[in-house]
């Protein structure tokens, strides 16, 4: 008999069905925008053991450019076949579908936050391999998994990441997009934080500090933020970020009747990346640690009950990365134990 969950509840069958249809529609619309008017060809790459599709085109300078389409799955395979057969996908009224999903209990994000994320989507951030991380990815993952999290949904931060110079992790490393222009053109007052030593940083914040956007990347030889020219934006290296960037998936992000297609980390890797980050945080970040612990516990509970093989695979990968990773995972586990001792005990068994 399956144990009862207490950190998440199942969305109704109607909500799950509507969300699945909405995701299929928004993926089809993004797919059509990417390939409809651009001469090129489909290309499949294997990256870190997973297959991804992208559309390859040659620009006016004769350079091959790649538009990210998504990880290989049945939906995307169907869209590729339909395009090759000359059959356009049927699109429904996505605003109505999104509104129905929200009314049926799917989690949504604040309109101001959605506006930032959607603007980046429109300017090609996710087609260039960008990934939505942080609480907004946690919210979107719940809808994708067919559940609603009981807590851990509040934030003023919008966190995104890109592999940057670490092209071995990038899904479309030579795609271009102007993210600085996309962010500052919102007229929301988002401006990059300045430093006398390094100039513009990788964090955009409003004067009232009610919205903060952090652009992160995997660590390299230096810890300083650097300008990543293909996106025309600075990225801040963060320890352990590569764990969330190596396996990503796509889902739909909701806000009222609006929807955007985004890339997010695979859920179990998201949870264990948070676990390691908690082990790295200083006590001054106690509030964030508590929120992270709640998110880790909820996702791990889902993994234990519904996705044990994916949880085990992510745990084995993390623990194989060296003593620094293992030490921080054990430190993070202490915070999860304060939040939910039973789940922490079960997670410790999985990690070992």
Buried (B, 14 or more C-beta within 10 A) or exposed (E): EEEEBEBBEBBBEEBBBBBBBBBBBBBBBBBBBBBEEBEBEBBEEEBEEBEBBBBBBEEEEEEEBBBBBBBBEEBBEBBBEBBEEEEEBEEEEBEEBBBBBBEBBBBBBBEBBBBBBBBBBBBBBBBBBBBBBBBBBBBBBBBBBBBBBEBBBEBBBBBBBBBBBBEEBBBBBBBBBBBBEBBBEBEBEBBBBEEEEEEBBBBBBBEEEEBBBBBBBBBEEEEEBBBBEBBBBBBBBBBBBBBBBBBBBBBBBBBBBBBBBBBBBBBBBBBBBBBBBBBBBEEEBEEBBBBBBBBBBBBBBBBBBBBEEBBBBBBEBBBEBEEEBBEBBBBBBEBBBEBBEEBBEBBBEBBE
